[in-house]
Amino acid sequence: MKITLYVIGKTDNPHIKALTNVYMQRLQHYINFTLEVIPDIKNVKKLSESQQKTTEGDALLKKLQASDFLTVLDEKGKTYTSEDFAGFLQKKMNSGLKNLVFVVGGPYGFSDAIYQRANAKISLSCMTFSHQMVRPFFLEQLYRGFTILKNEPYHHK
């Protein structure tokens, strides 16, 4: 199985970039992982929030294959413990899924088309995080999930 994380827009914050890179490197030990940035929208000030979400959603939909299992990271999604999230990953690997896709939306979230296409919705917290900060938080949980599956000492109960 391959895991892809799509994010909207690059980050200019060197600390977020560095922490994201740490967990991307760690994940390579466990799974074929790719992070792909969908470029920021041009002339965003001329667009409403809804138009921005639609434009971002259209760009994402063009990247997806019909067989991709799309999971949106959304504050209204299902919450998991780290152990339960590891179980979610194991079930997807056992199912023979080729590509598990996660997506972090832009600053205003997702378009209706993305919600309709999504196979699952996961929340990292009941709190709202910036779409930039979600990147390292999610990658750390993904890494933690794989260490749990391998019974490695990273995760403490």
Secondary structure, DSSP 8 states (H G I E B T S, - for coil): -EEEEEEES----HHHHHHHHHHHHHHTTTSEEEEEEE---TTGGGS-HHHHHHHHHHHHHHH--TT-EEEEEEEEEEE--HHHHHHHHHHHHHTT-SEEEEEE-BTTB--HHHHHH-SEEEES-SS---TTTHHHHHHHHHHHHHHHHTT-TTS--
